[in-house]
């Protein structure tokens, strides 16, 4: 006889070590026999698939999905974030942001939010924190493109960008406003788009969030997978998503974007262009993204950077974050 599994019976896996992100469409998520399942309807029979919630960071519910209250209760007990989105992982309403449903827990750490708020209301320290994020972003890009053999085989060799990245690092320290940092970031990302398009022989590429070509669609999709990890990091550390350092106080979930930016250029960008060149399916691209996230310990890196910035007390330098 099947017996219900309580939350106390679940083996605890640190969020930074969890492996799974689920993107679901045209199915129903439910609780059955103490497990969370999703149900797909076929012509002659229904199919049930198990979701290993103890090893899952977040679930994206796309077109044609529904979820039961019992399933939400189990997902909350396991600390899984749930988000509703449109097709292909892009937002459903007004093309803004995924609406995250965060589990409620009074036992998350308080030291990180207290540390974050100890400096966040100081404009100069918040700008310094933004510079730390930018340096961490470049450090991760450099580390991954130096190390990853598959990316180097596709032409993504950091040696081709050394001078641009060195110039970017020098310019970060000179900026006197968040707006200038954002403009600097945008210029580098534009360079990276051009570089990726050249290496994958997709000349004429132009970044368009509404674009129907595969490169643009994959960039949108991969970015929202990264946002899921960013939202998970902020939630686990107990830092509200509104306390951003880069994307401004007017974006309710802006901290999610800040954290996701740590890894987007290094991993999502090249993967999107490579999969577009290979004419991969959306599912194949998504699987490739999740594999490369796990391969390069993306969640570990996000946690390390955010924790280091949250607990920072010496603001004389702008480069002392994990590499």
Secondary structure, 3 states (H helix, E strand, C coil): CCCCCCHHHCCCCCHHHCCEEEEECCEEEEEECCEEEEEEECCCCEEEEECCHHHEEEEEECCCEEECHHHHHHHHHCCCEEEECCHHHCCCCCCCCCEEECCCCCCCCCHHHHHHHHHHCCHHHHHHHHHHHHHHHHHHHHHHHHHCHHHHHCCCCHHHHHHHHHHHHHHHHHCCCHHHHHHHHHHHHHHHHHHHHHHCCCCCCCCCCCCCCHHHHHHHHHHHHHHHHHHHHHHHHCCCCCCCCCCCCCCCCHHHHHHHHHHHHHHHHHHHHHHHHCCCCHHHHHHHHHHHHHHCCHHHHHHHHHHHHHCCCCCCCCCCCCC
